[in-house]
Amino acid sequence: MVFVCAGAFSAQTQSPASPPQQQSAGLESDWEIATVLQQISAHANRVLPLLDRVDAREWTSKGAPEAYAAQLQSSKDQARALADGAKALAANPEALSDELQVLFREQGLEMLLTSVAEAVRKYQSPATAQELVAIAAESGADRDRLQHYVVNLASEREKEYQVMDKEAQRCRALVLAPPTPAKKKK
């Protein structure tokens, strides 16, 4: 009985009209989103040299709060983690929890860069601050594509789990149903 249920479920989820490799209309293919993740990684790597040019000690000597120095260090750490995480995720882009982590890191880095740019503008160099703002804005389209992908991936997983649950409930009912009496041969 269990094998019958498993076979029925397999036939439902892998019909000839929709092979397993085919993606739904809203979900980008693995290779498309892998390209976006590689671009996010490359962007984070481009941010690092610019952050390295910033001198938080110069800020504090001009009266800047220590919090700006902490934000600068956090930005560097976040950029490194984002570069590594996005690059690694490009190999397996359907890992939803890892996708969320990369998305949150990208959003967090963007907020940190805005704050660091304000400190740079006030305590170091308006030109460097403008450069930082410009490079931070470069990843907006990739971040939006990643966010769209994550939402669609989560939606796709919910649908799959609903189908699996429905089939599991149907199979459970078949397995637990009382046996039907056998007809006597005459």
C-alpha positions in Angstrom: 0.0 0.0 0.0 2.8 2.4 0.9 4.5 1.7 -2.5 1.2 2.4 -4.3 1.0 5.8 -2.5 4.6 6.6 -3.2 4.1 5.7 -6.9 1.0 7.9 -7.1 2.7 10.8 -5.5 5.7 10.4 -7.8 3.4 10.3 -10.9 1.6 13.5 -9.7 4.7 15.5 -9.1 6.6 14.4 -12.3 4.0 14.5 -15.0 5.3 14.5 -18.6 4.0 18.0 -19.1 6.3 19.4 -16.4 9.6 17.7 -16.0 11.5 18.3 -12.8 14.0 20.6 -14.4 11.4 23.0 -15.6 10.9 26.1 -13.4 7.6 27.8 -12.7 7.1 31.1 -14.5 8.1 33.2 -11.4 11.1 31.2 -10.3 14.4 32.0 -12.1 16.5 29.0 -13.1 19.5 28.0 -10.9 22.0 29.3 -13.4 20.2 32.7 -13.7 20.2 33.3 -9.9 23.7 31.9 -9.6 24.9 34.7 -11.9 23.1 37.2 -9.7 24.8 35.7 -6.6 28.2 35.9 -8.3 27.5 39.5 -9.1 26.6 40.2 -5.5 29.8 38.5 -4.4 31.9 40.6 -6.8 30.2 43.8 -5.7 31.0 43.0 -2.0 34.6 42.4 -3.0 34.6 45.8 -4.8 33.4 47.5 -1.6 36.2 46.2 0.5 39.1 48.2 -1.0 37.1 51.4 -0.6 36.4 50.6 3.0 40.1 50.0 3.6 40.8 53.5 2.4 38.7 54.9 5.1 40.5 55.9 8.3 38.4 55.7 11.4 41.2 56.9 13.6 41.2 60.2 11.7 37.5 60.5 12.5 37.9 60.0 16.2 40.7 62.6 16.3 38.1 65.0 14.7 35.5 64.2 17.4 33.6 61.4 15.8 31.8 58.9 18.1 33.5 55.5 18.4 30.3 54.0 17.1 31.3 55.1 13.6 34.6 53.1 13.9 32.6 50.0 15.0 30.2 50.5 12.0 33.2 50.7 9.7 34.6 47.4 11.0 31.1 45.8 10.9 30.8 46.9 7.2 34.1 45.2 6.4 33.1 42.0 8.2 29.7 42.1 6.5 31.2 42.7 3.0 33.6 39.8 3.5 30.9 37.4 4.7 28.6 38.5 1.9 31.2 38.0 -0.7 32.0 34.5 0.6 28.4 33.5 1.2 27.1 34.6 -2.1 29.9 32.9 -4.0 29.3 29.6 -2.1 25.6 29.9 -2.6 25.9 30.2 -6.3 26.7 26.5 -6.4 23.4 25.6 -4.7 21.0 28.5 -5.1 17.9 26.6 -3.9 19.1 26.5 -0.3 16.4 28.8 1.1 18.0 29.5 4.5 21.3 30.4 2.9 19.5 32.6 0.3 17.8 34.4 3.2 21.1 34.9 5.0 22.7 36.4 1.9 19.7 38.7 1.3 19.8 39.9 4.9 23.6 40.5 4.7 23.1 42.4 1.5 20.5 44.6 3.1 22.5 45.0 6.3 25.6 46.0 4.3 23.6 48.6 2.4 22.4 50.2 5.6 25.9 50.2 7.2 27.4 51.7 4.1 24.9 54.6 4.3 25.9 55.3 7.8 29.7 55.0 7.1 29.3 57.3 4.1 27.8 60.0 6.4 30.8 59.6 8.7 33.2 59.8 5.8 31.5 62.9 4.4 31.6 64.6 7.8 35.0 63.6 9.1 37.1 62.6 6.1 36.3 63.3 2.5 33.1 64.2 0.7 34.5 62.7 -2.5 35.2 59.4 -0.9 31.8 59.5 0.7 30.2 60.0 -2.7 32.2 57.1 -4.1 31.0 54.9 -1.3 27.4 55.9 -1.9 27.7 55.2 -5.6 29.2 51.8 -5.1 26.6 50.9 -2.5 23.9 51.8 -5.0 25.3 49.5 -7.7 23.9 46.3 -6.1 20.3 47.5 -5.9 19.1 45.6 -9.0 20.8 42.4 -8.0 19.4 42.7 -4.4 15.9 43.2 -5.8 16.3 40.1 -8.1 17.5 38.1 -5.2 14.7 39.2 -3.0 12.1 38.3 -5.7 13.8 34.9 -6.2 13.7 34.2 -2.4 10.0 35.1 -2.2 9.2 32.9 -5.2 11.3 30.1 -3.9 9.6 30.1 -0.5 6.2 30.2 -2.3 7.2 27.2 -4.5 8.4 25.3 -1.4 5.1 26.0 0.4 3.2 24.6 -2.6 5.4 21.5 -2.7 4.8 20.9 1.0 1.1 21.2 0.7 1.0 18.6 -2.1 3.2 16.3 0.0 1.1 16.8 3.1 -2.1 16.1 1.1 -0.6 12.9 -0.4 0.7 11.8 3.0 -2.8 12.3 4.5 -4.4 10.3 1.7 -1.9 7.5 2.0 -2.3 7.5 5.8 -6.1 7.1 5.3 -5.5 4.2 2.9 -3.1 2.4 5.2 -5.2 2.9 8.4 -8.6 2.0 6.7 -10.2 -1.2 7.9 -9.6 -4.1 5.5 -12.5 -4.7 3.1 -14.0 -8.2 3.4 -12.9 -10.6 0.7 -15.7 -12.0 -1.5 -16.3 -15.7 -1.3 -15.9 -17.7 -4.5 -18.8 -20.0 -5.4 
